[in-house]
Amino acid sequence: MQNRVYIFDTTLRDGEQSPGVSLNMNEKLQIARQLARLGVDIIEAGFPITSPGDFAAVQAVAREVKGVTVAGLARANFKDIDRAWEALLDAEQARIHVFIATSDIHLKYKLRKDREQVLEAAVEAVKYAKKYTSDVEFSAEDASRSDVDYLCRVFGEVIKAGATVINVPDTVGYTTPEEYARFIQTIMEKTPGMEKAVLSVHCHDDLGMAVANSLAAVGAGARQVEGTINGIGERAGNAALEEVVMGLYTRKDRYGLTTGFNTREIFRTSRLISSLTGMPVHPNKAVVGKNAFAHESGIHQDGVLKERTTYEIMNPELVGITAGNLVLGKHSGRHAVRNRLTELGYELNDEELNLAFGRFKALADKKKEITDHDLQALVEDEIRHVPETYVLEYLHISSGTTVVPTATLGLRAGDELKEDAACGDGPVDAIYNTVDKITGVPCTLVNYAINAITAGKDALGDVTVKLRKADQEKVYTGRGVSTDILEASAKAYVNAVNKLMYDNK
């Protein structure tokens, strides 16, 4: 398989470590299922030892998502490895991913160990993990700042101990493409037994070179690339897998390599992850940004109309961006809606279809034309739901330049309708103050963002909020969708409060 590059997706582990991102179980399962449809080879579902929630999420993905390898991360100690295996036990294909730092700076200041102690810990960890599964990956954290001769020695010993994948992370995004390529070549040449394992790379984007470094490493012989969708992750993020894959696809003449990606699922995967994490995709982001295939220049427009390839090196349909638009309206029936959702890749059971159809009808009464983007937003809004402690029943706003903004809300909690009113610096602030009064949960608003999903005066507005309870550090993301931006704002805040209350039960 020398011409095959394996794609290791760590959106659910490294991606979720993005500041302000917190996914619930249902959201992680939705993402994992979509990653399987996308065609990734390995899903790193989490770090099981870190929390009961992370353990449960890895366990759920391992049990329910088939056709991919599911990996769990573990430090180089027996307790972590035991916990990872407990979570992965039911996976169709399981991988234990063991790591320990190898750079002198990490050994001195973080681990407080010498090189021989780290080597011994790495070997013992791989041997221990090998008792559970034949598929064991070893990562040398901060590899790109490690002494290459020592690194090759470590890699040789862990391969001898049974590691099947050797990962060379650029943990802090420090290296450059040319330097990294030489580094990978040296490792391949000097590591005893390297031909028995797959060499993998995991690049961070601190200097904006994660994708370039990943592709340089592939050119030098690496055959697994680790990263995330949309490039999310700690600090500046990880290598964006959609960019890596489309780089390999578009420049087949340069690389001559293939992946298992279904590229037509790229855009929908990107949108789903952006939606659930609350991290918008920048308009000019490569491959999946709103402007990635937009042409405003008259010269460019003229060229594209005459021959697309004059200014487009990729066909937008290849990554799942279609021109498909206005097909449904207020007179459309359930069957037509189901068919269109199926074409868009959503498989809904009868209960889910009833919920989606009800929301479709409500939107169709407010909006003349329902686009594919509208349908996707409605379905994805349902995905975000946790069991609802509170449901927005009604909303009244009094606001203007000469009055104090006041919100009156009704929130339904089971059979009880709770009503109250509050003032604020503006209508949105008044809404949120009222929700806090009704729920009795004082929250701090960390972030508030509005995005118009579709065009026109009746555009569907998408509001994202991030909040935390006054006495906690964990941040909860809520989203609301409506043609009324104040209603969307209220729904987003209530959605986040429901997640907070569900998590604190």
C-alpha positions as CSV (number, residue, x, y, z in Angstrom):
1,M,0.0,0.0,0.0
2,Q,2.9,2.4,-0.7
3,N,0.6,4.6,-2.8
4,R,-2.1,4.9,-0.1
5,V,-2.1,7.6,2.6
6,Y,-4.2,6.7,5.7
7,I,-6.2,9.5,7.3
8,F,-6.3,9.7,11.1
9,D,-9.0,12.1,12.3
10,T,-8.6,13.6,15.7
11,T,-11.4,16.1,15.6
12,L,-13.1,14.5,18.6
13,R,-10.0,14.5,20.7
14,D,-7.5,17.2,19.6
15,G,-10.3,19.2,17.9
16,E,-12.4,19.2,21.0
17,Q,-9.5,20.7,23.0
18,S,-10.1,24.0,21.1
19,P,-10.8,26.7,23.7
20,G,-14.6,27.0,24.3
21,V,-15.5,23.7,22.5
22,S,-17.5,21.1,24.5
23,L,-19.4,18.4,22.7
24,N,-22.1,16.2,24.2
25,M,-22.4,12.5,23.6
26,N,-25.0,12.8,20.8
27,E,-23.0,15.5,19.0
28,K,-19.8,13.3,19.1
29,L,-21.7,10.4,17.7
30,Q,-23.2,12.5,14.9
31,I,-19.7,13.7,14.0
32,A,-18.2,10.2,14.2
33,R,-20.9,8.8,11.9
34,Q,-20.2,11.6,9.4
35,L,-16.5,11.0,9.6
36,A,-17.2,7.4,8.7
37,R,-19.2,8.5,5.7
38,L,-16.4,10.9,4.8
39,G,-14.0,7.9,4.6
40,V,-11.4,8.6,7.3
41,D,-9.4,5.5,8.2
42,I,-9.1,6.1,11.9
43,I,-11.2,8.1,14.3
44,E,-9.5,9.1,17.5
45,A,-12.6,9.4,19.6
46,G,-11.0,10.8,22.8
47,F,-8.7,10.4,25.8
48,P,-10.7,8.0,28.0
49,I,-8.7,8.5,31.3
50,T,-9.4,12.2,31.4
51,S,-13.1,12.1,32.5
52,P,-16.1,9.9,32.7
53,G,-17.7,11.8,29.9
54,D,-14.7,11.3,27.6
55,F,-14.7,7.6,28.5
56,A,-18.4,7.2,27.7
57,A,-18.0,9.1,24.4
58,V,-15.1,6.8,23.2
59,Q,-17.1,3.8,24.3
60,A,-20.2,4.9,22.4
61,V,-18.3,5.6,19.2
62,A,-16.5,2.2,19.5
63,R,-19.8,0.4,19.9
64,E,-21.9,2.3,17.3
65,V,-19.6,3.4,14.5
66,K,-18.5,0.7,12.1
67,G,-16.2,0.5,9.1
68,V,-13.4,2.5,10.7
69,T,-10.7,2.0,13.2
70,V,-11.5,3.7,16.5
71,A,-8.6,4.9,18.6
72,G,-8.3,6.0,22.2
73,L,-5.4,8.0,23.5
74,A,-3.3,7.0,26.5
75,R,-0.2,8.2,28.2
76,A,2.6,5.7,28.6
77,N,1.3,4.2,31.8
78,F,-0.7,1.0,32.6
79,K,-3.6,2.8,34.1
80,D,-4.2,5.0,31.0
81,I,-3.9,2.0,28.8
82,D,-6.3,-0.1,30.8
83,R,-8.9,2.7,30.7
84,A,-8.4,3.1,26.9
85,W,-9.0,-0.6,26.3
86,E,-12.1,-0.6,28.5
87,A,-13.6,2.1,26.3
88,L,-12.5,0.5,23.0
89,L,-13.5,-3.1,23.9
90,D,-16.5,-3.2,21.6
91,A,-14.9,-1.6,18.6
92,E,-15.0,-3.4,15.3
93,Q,-11.3,-2.3,14.9
94,A,-9.6,-0.9,17.9
95,R,-6.3,1.0,18.2
96,I,-4.5,2.1,21.4
97,H,-2.6,5.3,20.9
98,V,0.2,5.6,23.4
99,F,2.4,8.7,23.8
100,I,5.2,10.2,25.8
101,A,7.4,13.3,25.2
102,T,10.9,12.8,23.8
103,S,12.3,16.4,23.5
104,D,14.9,17.4,26.1
105,I,12.9,20.5,27.0
106,H,9.9,18.3,27.9
107,L,12.0,15.7,29.7
108,K,13.7,18.4,31.8
109,Y,10.7,20.6,32.7
110,K,7.6,18.5,32.3
111,L,8.5,14.8,32.8
112,R,11.6,15.3,35.0
113,K,13.0,12.1,33.6
114,D,16.2,11.3,31.7
115,R,16.3,9.7,28.2
116,E,16.7,6.2,29.4
117,Q,13.7,6.4,31.7
118,V,11.5,7.7,28.9
119,L,12.8,5.0,26.5
120,E,11.9,2.3,29.1
121,A,8.5,3.8,29.8
122,A,7.7,3.9,26.0
123,V,8.7,0.3,25.5
124,E,6.8,-1.0,28.5
125,A,3.7,0.9,27.5
126,V,3.7,-0.5,24.0
127,K,4.3,-4.1,25.2
128,Y,1.4,-3.6,27.7
129,A,-1.0,-2.2,25.1
130,K,0.0,-5.0,22.7
131,K,-1.6,-7.5,25.2
132,Y,-5.0,-5.9,24.3
133,T,-4.8,-5.3,20.6
134,S,-2.5,-5.9,17.7
135,D,-3.0,-2.3,16.5
136,V,-0.8,0.0,18.7
137,E,0.3,3.5,17.7
138,F,3.2,5.2,19.5
139,S,3.7,9.0,19.4
140,A,6.8,10.8,20.5
141,E,5.3,14.1,21.8
142,D,7.3,17.2,20.6
143,A,9.2,14.9,18.2
144,S,10.2,17.8,15.9
145,R,12.3,19.3,18.7
146,S,13.8,16.0,19.8
147,D,17.3,14.8,19.1
148,V,16.9,12.7,15.9
149,D,19.3,10.0,16.9
150,Y,17.7,9.5,20.2
151,L,14.3,9.5,18.5
152,C,15.3,6.8,16.0
153,R,16.5,4.7,18.9
154,V,13.2,5.1,20.7
155,F,11.2,4.3,17.6
156,G,13.3,1.2,16.9
157,E,12.7,-0.1,20.3
158,V,8.9,0.5,20.3
159,I,8.6,-1.2,16.9
160,K,10.5,-4.2,18.4
161,A,8.0,-4.1,21.3
162,G,5.1,-4.3,18.8
163,A,4.1,-0.7,17.7
164,T,2.5,-0.8,14.2
165,V,2.3,2.9,13.7
166,I,5.0,5.5,14.6
167,N,3.9,9.1,14.9
168,V,6.2,12.0,14.6
169,P,4.3,15.1,15.9
170,D,5.2,18.7,15.4
171,T,3.4,19.3,18.6
172,V,4.0,23.1,18.8
173,G,4.0,23.9,15.1
174,Y,7.7,24.8,15.1
175,T,9.2,23.1,12.1
176,T,9.2,24.1,8.4
177,P,8.3,22.0,5.3
178,E,11.9,21.5,4.1
179,E,13.2,20.8,7.6
180,Y,10.4,18.4,8.4
181,A,10.9,16.4,5.1
182,R,14.6,15.9,5.9
183,F,13.6,14.9,9.5
184,I,11.2,12.3,8.2
185,Q,13.7,10.9,5.7
186,T,16.3,10.6,8.4
187,I,13.9,8.7,10.7
188,M,12.9,6.3,7.9
189,E,16.6,5.7,7.1
190,K,18.0,5.4,10.6
191,T,15.1,3.7,12.5
192,P,15.7,-0.1,12.8
193,G,12.6,-2.0,11.6
194,M,10.9,1.0,10.2
195,E,9.7,-1.0,7.3
196,K,7.5,-3.0,9.7
197,A,5.5,0.1,10.7
198,V,3.5,3.0,9.1
199,L,5.1,6.4,9.7
200,S,2.6,9.0,10.7
201,V,2.7,12.8,11.1
202,H,0.7,15.1,13.3
203,C,1.2,18.8,12.7
204,H,0.0,21.9,14.5
205,D,-0.5,25.3,12.8
206,D,1.2,27.7,15.2
207,L,3.2,29.2,12.3
208,G,0.5,28.5,9.6
209,M,2.4,25.6,8.1
210,A,0.6,22.5,9.4
211,V,-0.8,21.4,6.0
212,A,2.4,22.3,4.1
213,N,4.4,20.3,6.7
214,S,2.1,17.3,6.4
215,L,2.3,17.3,2.7
216,A,6.1,17.6,2.8
217,A,6.2,14.7,5.2
218,V,4.1,12.6,2.8
219,G,6.4,13.5,0.0
220,A,9.3,12.2,2.1
221,G,7.6,8.9,2.8
222,A,5.0,9.3,5.6
223,R,1.9,7.3,4.9
224,Q,-0.5,8.4,7.7
225,V,-1.6,12.0,8.2
226,E,-3.3,13.1,11.5
227,G,-5.4,16.2,11.7
228,T,-8.9,17.6,12.1
229,I,-11.7,18.9,9.9
230,N,-11.6,22.7,9.5
231,G,-8.1,22.5,11.2
232,I,-9.6,23.0,14.7
233,G,-7.6,22.2,17.7
234,E,-5.5,23.6,20.5
235,R,-4.0,27.1,20.0
236,A,-3.8,27.7,16.3
237,G,-5.2,24.3,15.5
238,N,-4.1,21.2,13.6
239,A,-3.6,20.4,9.9
240,A,-6.9,20.7,8.1
241,L,-7.6,17.2,6.7
242,E,-9.8,18.5,3.9
243,E,-6.9,20.6,2.6
244,V,-4.4,17.7,2.9
245,V,-6.7,15.4,1.0
246,M,-7.5,17.9,-1.7
247,G,-3.9,18.8,-2.0
248,L,-3.1,15.1,-2.7
249,Y,-6.0,14.8,-5.1
250,T,-5.5,17.9,-7.0
251,R,-1.7,17.4,-7.3
252,K,-1.8,13.7,-8.2
253,D,0.9,14.6,-10.7
254,R,3.2,15.6,-7.9
255,Y,2.4,13.0,-5.2
256,G,0.9,10.0,-7.1
257,L,-1.0,9.0,-3.9
258,T,-4.6,8.2,-2.9
259,T,-6.7,8.3,0.2
260,G,-10.0,6.6,1.1
261,F,-11.9,10.0,1.3
262,N,-15.3,10.4,-0.2
263,T,-14.5,14.0,-1.2
264,R,-18.2,14.8,-1.9
265,E,-18.8,14.6,1.9
266,I,-16.2,17.2,2.7
267,F,-18.4,20.3,2.7
268,R,-21.2,18.8,4.7
269,T,-18.7,17.4,7.3
270,S,-17.1,20.8,7.6
271,R,-20.5,22.5,8.0
272,L,-21.6,19.9,10.6
273,I,-18.5,20.3,12.7
274,S,-18.6,24.1,12.5
275,S,-22.2,24.0,13.6
276,L,-21.7,21.7,16.5
277,T,-18.5,23.2,17.8
278,G,-19.6,26.8,17.4
279,M,-16.4,27.6,15.5
280,P,-17.3,29.4,12.2
281,V,-15.3,28.7,9.1
282,H,-13.6,31.8,7.8
283,P,-15.0,32.9,4.4
284,N,-11.6,32.7,2.7
285,K,-10.6,29.3,4.1
286,A,-9.2,26.9,1.5
287,V,-11.6,24.2,0.2
288,V,-14.6,24.8,2.4
289,G,-14.7,28.6,3.0
290,K,-17.7,30.5,1.6
291,N,-15.5,32.4,-0.8
292,A,-13.3,29.4,-1.8
293,F,-15.1,29.1,-5.2
294,A,-16.5,32.7,-5.4
295,H,-15.4,35.0,-8.2
296,E,-16.1,38.7,-8.1
297,S,-13.4,40.0,-10.4
298,G,-14.8,40.6,-13.9
299,I,-11.8,39.1,-15.5
300,H,-12.1,36.0,-13.3
301,Q,-15.9,35.7,-14.0
302,D,-15.3,36.0,-17.7
303,G,-12.7,33.3,-17.6
304,V,-14.8,30.9,-15.5
305,L,-17.8,31.3,-17.8
306,K,-15.7,30.5,-20.8
307,E,-13.8,27.6,-19.1
308,R,-14.0,26.8,-15.4
309,T,-10.4,25.6,-15.1
310,T,-9.1,29.1,-15.9
311,Y,-9.6,30.1,-12.3
312,E,-10.8,26.9,-10.5
313,I,-8.3,24.2,-9.8
314,M,-11.0,22.1,-8.1
315,N,-14.6,21.5,-9.1
316,P,-16.8,22.7,-6.2
317,E,-19.0,19.7,-6.7
318,L,-16.1,17.4,-6.0
319,V,-16.1,18.6,-2.4
320,G,-19.8,18.6,-2.0
321,I,-20.7,22.2,-2.9
322,T,-23.6,22.1,-5.2
323,A,-25.7,24.8,-6.9
324,G,-28.8,22.9,-5.8
325,N,-31.2,25.4,-4.3
326,L,-34.9,26.3,-4.4
327,V,-36.8,23.0,-4.6
328,L,-39.2,23.0,-1.6
329,G,-41.9,25.4,-0.3
330,K,-45.0,25.6,1.9
331,H,-47.0,23.2,-0.2
332,S,-44.3,20.5,-0.2
333,G,-45.2,17.2,1.5
334,R,-43.5,14.9,3.9
335,H,-42.3,12.5,1.1
336,A,-40.6,15.3,-0.8
337,V,-38.9,16.5,2.3
338,R,-37.7,13.0,3.2
339,N,-36.4,12.5,-0.3
340,R,-34.5,15.7,-0.4
341,L,-33.0,15.0,3.1
342,T,-31.9,11.6,1.9
343,E,-30.2,13.2,-1.2
344,L,-28.4,15.5,1.2
345,G,-27.2,12.5,3.2
346,Y,-29.4,12.6,6.2
347,E,-31.0,9.3,7.3
348,L,-33.9,10.1,9.7
349,N,-36.2,7.7,11.5
350,D,-39.9,8.4,11.6
351,E,-39.7,10.4,14.8
352,E,-36.8,12.5,13.6
353,L,-38.6,13.1,10.3
354,N,-41.7,14.3,12.1
355,L,-39.7,16.8,14.1
356,A,-37.8,18.0,11.0
357,F,-41.0,18.2,8.9
358,G,-42.8,20.2,11.6
359,R,-40.0,22.7,11.7
360,F,-39.9,22.8,7.9
361,K,-43.6,23.7,7.7
362,A,-43.1,26.4,10.4
363,L,-40.2,27.9,8.4
364,A,-42.1,27.6,5.1
365,D,-44.8,29.9,6.5
366,K,-42.2,32.5,7.2
367,K,-40.0,32.0,4.1
368,K,-41.1,31.7,0.5
369,E,-38.3,29.4,-0.6
370,I,-36.5,26.7,1.4
371,T,-33.0,26.0,0.3
372,D,-30.8,23.0,0.9
373,H,-28.8,25.1,3.4
374,D,-32.1,25.8,5.3
375,L,-32.9,22.1,5.5
376,Q,-29.4,21.3,6.7
377,A,-29.7,23.9,9.4
378,L,-33.0,22.6,10.6
379,V,-31.7,19.0,10.9
380,E,-28.5,20.0,12.5
381,D,-30.3,22.1,15.0
382,E,-32.2,19.0,16.1
383,I,-28.9,17.1,16.4
384,R,-27.7,19.6,19.0
385,H,-30.5,19.0,21.4
386,V,-30.0,17.4,24.8
387,P,-33.0,16.5,27.0
388,E,-34.6,19.9,27.4
389,T,-35.2,21.2,30.9
390,Y,-36.6,24.4,29.4
391,V,-38.4,25.1,26.1
392,L,-39.0,28.6,24.8
393,E,-42.8,29.0,24.7
394,Y,-43.0,32.7,23.8
395,L,-41.0,35.9,23.7
396,H,-42.0,39.6,23.8
397,I,-39.6,42.4,23.4
398,S,-40.0,46.1,24.1
399,S,-37.0,48.1,22.8
400,G,-36.1,51.4,21.0
401,T,-34.0,54.5,21.3
402,T,-36.2,56.1,24.0
403,V,-37.2,53.1,26.1
404,V,-35.4,50.7,28.4
405,P,-35.1,47.4,26.5
406,T,-37.3,44.8,28.3
407,A,-37.9,41.1,27.5
408,T,-40.9,39.0,28.7
409,L,-40.4,35.3,28.3
410,G,-42.3,32.1,28.9
411,L,-40.2,29.0,29.4
412,R,-41.9,25.6,29.7
413,A,-40.5,23.2,32.2
414,G,-42.5,20.0,31.8
415,D,-46.1,20.9,32.4
416,E,-45.3,24.2,34.1
417,L,-45.0,27.5,32.3
418,K,-42.6,29.8,34.0
419,E,-42.8,33.5,33.1
420,D,-40.8,36.6,34.0
421,A,-39.4,39.8,32.6
422,A,-36.1,41.7,32.9
423,C,-34.4,44.8,31.5
424,G,-31.0,44.9,29.8
425,D,-28.5,47.1,27.8
426,G,-30.3,45.9,24.7
427,P,-32.9,43.4,23.6
428,V,-30.6,40.4,23.6
429,D,-29.1,41.3,27.0
430,A,-32.7,41.7,28.4
431,I,-33.6,38.2,27.0
432,Y,-30.6,36.6,28.7
433,N,-31.3,38.4,32.0
434,T,-34.8,37.0,31.9
435,V,-33.7,33.5,31.2
436,D,-31.3,33.7,34.2
437,K,-34.2,34.9,36.4
438,I,-36.5,32.1,35.3
439,T,-33.9,29.3,35.5
440,G,-32.2,30.5,38.6
441,V,-28.8,29.7,37.0
442,P,-26.6,32.8,36.8
443,C,-24.5,32.5,33.7
444,T,-21.7,34.5,32.2
445,L,-21.9,35.1,28.4
446,V,-18.5,34.3,27.0
447,N,-19.2,34.8,23.3
448,Y,-22.2,35.7,21.0
449,A,-22.1,35.4,17.2
450,I,-24.7,35.8,14.4
451,N,-24.5,34.2,11.0
452,A,-26.9,34.5,8.1
453,I,-27.2,30.9,6.7
454,T,-29.0,32.0,3.6
455,A,-29.4,35.2,1.5
456,G,-32.2,37.6,1.3
457,K,-34.4,39.6,3.7
458,D,-36.0,36.4,5.0
459,A,-32.6,34.8,5.6
460,L,-32.4,32.1,8.3
461,G,-30.3,33.5,11.1
462,D,-28.0,31.2,13.1
463,V,-27.0,32.5,16.5
464,T,-24.2,30.9,18.5
465,V,-23.6,31.6,22.2
466,K,-20.9,30.4,24.6
467,L,-21.6,30.7,28.3
468,R,-20.5,29.3,31.6
469,K,-22.0,29.0,35.0
470,A,-20.8,31.7,37.4
471,D,-18.9,29.2,39.6
472,Q,-17.5,26.9,36.8
473,E,-14.9,27.1,34.1
474,K,-16.5,24.8,31.6
475,V,-17.9,26.5,28.6
476,Y,-21.2,25.4,27.0
477,T,-22.2,26.2,23.4
478,G,-25.7,26.8,22.4
479,R,-27.3,27.5,19.0
480,G,-30.6,28.8,17.8
481,V,-32.0,29.1,14.2
482,S,-34.9,31.3,13.2
483,T,-35.8,34.0,10.7
484,D,-36.2,36.2,13.7
485,I,-32.8,37.0,15.1
486,L,-34.1,37.7,18.6
487,E,-35.9,34.4,18.7
488,A,-32.7,32.7,17.5
489,S,-30.8,34.5,20.3
490,A,-33.2,33.3,22.9
491,K,-33.2,29.7,21.6
492,A,-29.4,29.6,21.5
493,Y,-29.1,30.8,25.1
494,V,-31.8,28.3,26.3
495,N,-30.0,25.5,24.4
496,A,-26.8,26.3,26.2
497,V,-28.5,26.5,29.6
498,N,-30.1,23.1,28.9
499,K,-26.7,21.6,28.2
500,L,-25.3,23.1,31.4
501,M,-28.1,21.8,33.5
502,Y,-28.0,18.3,31.9
503,D,-24.2,18.2,32.5
504,N,-24.6,19.2,36.1
505,K,-27.4,16.7,37.0
